[in-house]
Amino acid sequence: MVMDFSDVKRIIREALVDQWDHAFLVYAGDIRVLEFLQSMDDHKTVVLEVQPTAENLALIAFDILHHMFRDRYAGRLALEHVRLFETPNCWADVNKADFASGLADAIPDS
C-alpha cells in the first residue's frame, strides 16, 4: 500500500498529539491532584487509568494508534513500533510483538 506520510501524521496528531500536547496527564487515583486541576478554569487535563509513566504512555499510544490504523485502513496499515521520548536520552518503546504478547493487557481500555 502506498500512502502519503502526511495522512499518517494527521492521524497521529488528531488521536494523540492534540489530546496530550501541553496537557497535564494525571492518574485517576491521584484524587487530590485531580481535584486541584479540575478547580482551574481552562486547564487542559487528561485523566488516565494508569500512572502516566513513559512506559504506560507508550503502551496507551500504541493501543490507540493500532486501533485507529486498523479501523481507518481496514487492516492495510499496521502499526509496528512506538517510541515515546521522555527526554532526548530516555524513551520507552513498544513494538507489535510486545503488544501482541499481551503486554497491553496491563493497561485499561483506552
Buried (B, 14 or more C-beta within 10 A) or exposed (E): EEEEEEEBEEBBEEBBEEEBEEEBBBBEEBEEEBEBBEEEEEEEBEBBEBBBBBBBBBBBBBBBBBEBBBEEBEEEBEBEEBEBEEEEEEBBEBBBEBBEEEBBEEBEEB
